[in-house]
C-alpha cells in the first residue's frame, strides 16, 4: 500500500510539473480559434469561436509558399544528409583505407568550430556562387551532419563481421554489401538520424534568415517572424497563432510517430563521448 | 587480395568524400577565411578592401555596445546553464522511470525541445505581453501588470526563462540515459555499506556516476547559451535599449545590416575564443578519466 501511495504521489507531481511545458501550446491552439478581440484574453475556455484565422493565414499571407519552401528544404536536407551520414559512417566503421582514422578526426574537429564564425564567410561563398535567395544556398552548407556520421559509425561497428565475410567471399563489392546487407540492418539508426535532421531543418532560423531575401523564399520560421513585425507594433495574435499552430504540425506528427528514436539519438550522443 | 584491398580503399574514399568536401568547404575553409577577414575592412558592398591589422579587434574592445552584448551573453549564460542543468536533473529523476504514465508525461514535457525557437519566441512574446498570462497570474496576487519585454531590467531574465523552458527537457534525456547506465547492484552495495536514505544513495552513488552526463549537459549548454540569437532577435530584437543585445545579434547586425563583414568576423572570433576557453576549463574540471 505504501509503495502504491508513493507511486501515486510521483504521478501527480509528474502531471503537475508537465503543466508549464504544455500550457503555452494549449493557449496557442485556443487563441488560433478566437477572433481578434478575444484572442489576447489569457484564461481561455476551450471553445472554437471561429476558423476564420486559418482561412486568412492560408489565403493571403504567403504562408502556403513558406510552408512549401520549408517542406522542400527539410525533405531534401534529410534525404541527402542521411545518405551522407550512412555512407561515411559505414566507411569509417567497416572499410580499411589509409588515413581513415585521421580523416575521421578531421570530421569530428568541426564540432570545435562554432556556427557564428562561419556565417560571414559562408554568406560570401554563397554570394560568389550566386546562391543567395535559393534553396541550394539554404540547404548545401548544412548537409554534413557530424553527429549523424558519428552515430552511424557507432551503429555499423556493432554489426558482426561474419555477416559480411560470407558476402565478400562471394565477390560482393562494398557497394553491394552496403545496400543489400547494411542498410536494411541499420534502419533504426537511419530513422534516428533522419528524424533529427528533418526537425532541425524545419526549425532552423538564422541561416535561412540570412540566405532568404524575398518573401517567396522564406521558410516558415523566417516568414512568421516577418509576419509578426509586418504590422508594426500591433501584433495580430489570432492570425499569428493560427500560423504557429499549422507550422508545428509536421514536427509534432513525426514526434508522435517516432518518439523513441528522438530520445535514443540524444541519449546516444550524451553517453558515448 | 591486393586488388580487393585497393577496391575497398577506393570505396572508402568515395564514401567519406561527400561529408569531407562539405565540411571542408562550409566549416574549415570559412573558419580560416573568417580569421583572415577579421584583419580586413571587408564590406560586401565595396569592391576593394584593405588589410587593417588588429584595428577591428581594438575598435571592438572600445565599443561599449559590443562590451554590453558580451556582458548580456555572459549574464544569460550564467543564469541559464546552471538552472537548466538542475531542472534537467530534477526532470530526469522525476520522469526517468519506466512507468507507463510517466513515459507519456516525459514525452509531453519533451515537446518544447522539438518546437522551433521562433514559434517558442512568438508564444512567449504573448505570455509576457501586458495582457498576457504572466500578468494575469500575478494579478491574482495583487501584482500590477508589467510590460516585461519593454522593461530593461526584466527583458533579459524573461528571455532566460524561455530558454530554460525550451531546453531543459532535452538535457533531461541525457541525464535519463546516464541514470539508466548506473548498475542497480551499486545501489544494493551502497545500502549494505550504510547508505540507507534516498539522499545518501543519490549523493554517493548517483551523483558521482552521473559526472559524464553532467559534463555533456554543461558543455553543450554553455556552447548553446553563448550562441543565443533566435530568442532575443524575435522577442525583443536586442531591446529595450541594448538590454538583450547578445554577441551573436551584434555579429549578425554588423555583418548583414551594416555590411561590415571584416569587423563582424573579428567579433565572431572573440566569441569563438570565449566558447573555446570555457569548454577547455569545463573539460579540466569535469571530465572523468577513463580507466578501461
Contacts between the chains, C-beta under 8 A, distances in Angstrom:
chain1	res1	chain2	res2	distance
A	7	B	99	7.1
A	10	B	94	7.0
A	10	B	97	7.7
A	10	B	99	7.8
A	10	B	102	7.2
A	11	B	99	7.4
A	11	B	101	5.4
A	11	B	102	6.9
A	13	B	94	6.5
A	14	B	94	5.6
A	14	B	95	6.3
A	14	B	101	7.4
A	14	B	102	5.7
A	14	B	105	4.7
A	15	B	105	6.3
A	17	B	91	7.2
A	17	B	94	6.3
A	17	B	109	7.5
A	18	B	105	4.9
A	18	B	108	5.4
A	18	B	109	5.2
A	20	B	165	7.2
A	21	B	108	6.8
A	21	B	109	4.8
A	21	B	111	6.8
A	21	B	112	5.8
A	21	B	165	7.1
A	21	B	169	6.9
A	22	B	108	6.0
A	22	B	111	7.3
A	23	B	133	7.6
A	24	B	112	7.9
A	24	B	120	7.9
A	24	B	123	4.8
A	24	B	124	6.9
A	24	B	127	6.4
A	24	B	165	8.0
A	25	B	111	6.7
A	25	B	123	7.6
A	27	B	123	7.4
A	27	B	126	7.7
A	27	B	127	7.7
A	27	B	133	6.8
A	28	B	123	5.3
A	31	B	126	7.6
A	40	B	126	7.3
A	40	B	129	7.6
A	40	B	131	4.9
A	40	B	132	7.7
A	41	B	131	7.6
A	42	B	131	6.8
A	42	B	132	6.1
A	42	B	133	4.6
A	42	B	135	7.7
A	42	B	136	4.0
A	42	B	137	8.0
A	43	B	136	6.4
A	84	B	18	4.9
A	84	B	19	5.1
A	84	B	22	7.4
A	85	B	19	7.6
A	87	B	15	4.2
A	87	B	16	7.7
A	87	B	18	7.3
A	88	B	15	5.7
A	88	B	16	4.5
A	88	B	18	7.1
A	88	B	19	4.2
A	88	B	20	7.7
A	90	B	15	6.3
A	91	B	11	7.0
A	91	B	12	4.8
A	91	B	13	8.0
A	91	B	15	3.6
A	91	B	16	4.8
A	92	B	16	6.5
A	95	B	8	5.4
A	95	B	9	7.8
A	95	B	11	6.0
A	95	B	12	3.9
A	95	B	15	6.9
A	96	B	5	7.5
A	96	B	8	6.2
A	96	B	9	7.4
A	96	B	12	7.0
A	97	B	8	6.8
A	97	B	9	4.1
A	97	B	12	3.3
A	97	B	13	6.0
A	98	B	9	6.8
A	100	B	12	6.4
A	100	B	16	7.9
A	103	B	16	5.9
A	103	B	20	6.4
A	106	B	20	6.9
A	106	B	23	7.7
A	107	B	16	7.8
A	107	B	19	6.4
A	107	B	20	6.6
A	107	B	23	6.2
A	109	B	28	7.9
A	110	B	23	5.0
A	110	B	27	4.4
A	110	B	28	6.9
A	112	B	276	7.3
A	113	B	27	5.5
A	113	B	28	7.4
A	113	B	31	5.0
A	113	B	272	7.7
A	114	B	223	6.7
A	114	B	226	7.8
A	114	B	227	6.2
A	114	B	271	7.2
A	114	B	272	5.7
A	114	B	275	5.3
A	115	B	227	6.5
A	116	B	227	5.9
A	116	B	247	7.7
A	116	B	248	5.3
A	116	B	251	5.7
A	116	B	268	4.7
A	116	B	271	5.5
A	116	B	272	7.1
A	117	B	30	7.2
A	117	B	31	5.7
A	117	B	34	4.8
A	117	B	265	7.4
A	117	B	268	4.4
A	117	B	269	6.3
A	117	B	271	7.5
A	117	B	272	4.9
A	118	B	26	6.8
A	118	B	27	6.0
A	118	B	30	4.0
A	118	B	31	6.4
A	118	B	34	6.8
A	119	B	251	7.4
A	119	B	252	7.5
A	119	B	255	6.8
A	119	B	268	7.4
A	120	B	30	7.8
A	120	B	34	5.9
A	120	B	37	6.5
A	120	B	251	7.8
A	120	B	255	4.9
A	120	B	261	4.9
A	120	B	264	5.5
A	120	B	265	5.1
A	120	B	268	6.7
A	121	B	29	7.2
A	121	B	30	3.6
A	121	B	31	7.9
A	121	B	33	4.1
A	121	B	34	4.9
A	121	B	37	6.7
A	121	B	265	7.5
A	122	B	26	5.9
A	122	B	30	5.1
A	123	B	44	7.9
A	123	B	255	7.2
A	123	B	256	7.5
A	123	B	261	7.9
A	124	B	33	7.7
A	124	B	44	7.0
A	124	B	261	7.0
A	125	B	25	7.6
A	125	B	26	7.5
A	125	B	29	7.9
A	125	B	30	7.1
A	127	B	44	7.0
A	140	B	22	7.3
A	140	B	26	7.3
A	141	B	22	7.6
A	141	B	26	4.1
A	143	B	18	8.0
A	143	B	22	5.2
A	144	B	18	7.5
A	144	B	19	4.7
A	144	B	20	8.0
A	144	B	22	3.9
A	144	B	23	4.8
A	144	B	26	7.5
A	144	B	27	7.8
A	146	B	23	7.3
A	149	B	19	5.8
A	168	B	4	7.8
A	173	B	7	6.7
A	173	B	11	7.0
A	174	B	7	7.6
A	174	B	8	6.0
A	174	B	11	4.0
A	174	B	12	7.8
A	174	B	15	7.7
A	175	B	11	6.6
A	178	B	15	7.9
A	199	B	114	5.4
A	202	B	116	7.1
A	203	B	114	7.7
A	203	B	115	7.3
A	203	B	116	3.8
A	203	B	117	6.8
A	203	B	118	7.8
A	205	B	116	6.9
A	205	B	117	6.2
A	205	B	118	5.4
A	205	B	229	8.0
A	205	B	230	5.1
A	206	B	229	5.7
A	206	B	230	6.8
A	206	B	248	7.9
A	206	B	252	7.4
A	210	B	252	7.9
A	210	B	256	6.1
A	220	B	116	7.5
A	221	B	116	4.9
A	221	B	117	7.7
A	221	B	118	3.8
A	221	B	119	7.2
A	222	B	118	7.9
A	224	B	118	5.8
A	224	B	119	7.1
A	224	B	122	6.4
A	225	B	118	5.4
A	225	B	122	7.8
A	225	B	233	7.7
A	225	B	234	5.4
A	228	B	122	6.2
A	228	B	125	7.5
A	228	B	234	7.3
A	235	B	125	7.3
A	235	B	126	7.8
A	237	B	126	5.9
A	240	B	122	6.1
A	241	B	123	7.8
A	241	B	126	7.9
A	244	B	119	4.7
A	244	B	122	5.7
A	244	B	123	6.7
A	247	B	116	7.0
A	247	B	119	6.2
A	248	B	115	5.7
A	248	B	116	7.4
A	248	B	119	6.0
A	251	B	114	5.0
A	251	B	115	6.8
A	251	B	116	7.7
A	252	B	111	7.2
A	252	B	114	7.6
A	255	B	110	7.8
A	255	B	111	7.1
A	255	B	114	5.2
A	259	B	107	5.5
A	262	B	110	7.2
A	262	B	114	7.1
A	262	B	173	8.0
A	263	B	110	7.4
A	263	B	173	4.9
A	263	B	176	7.6
A	266	B	170	6.6
A	266	B	173	4.5
A	266	B	174	6.2
A	266	B	177	7.7
A	267	B	173	5.7
A	267	B	174	6.7
A	267	B	176	6.9
A	267	B	177	3.4
A	268	B	177	7.7
A	269	B	174	7.9
A	269	B	216	7.7
A	270	B	173	7.2
A	270	B	174	3.4
A	270	B	177	5.3
A	270	B	178	6.9
A	270	B	213	6.0
A	270	B	216	4.8
A	270	B	217	7.6
A	271	B	174	7.7
A	271	B	177	4.9
A	271	B	178	6.5
A	271	B	181	6.1
A	271	B	212	7.1
A	271	B	213	7.1
A	271	B	216	8.0
A	273	B	212	6.6
A	273	B	215	7.5
A	273	B	216	5.9
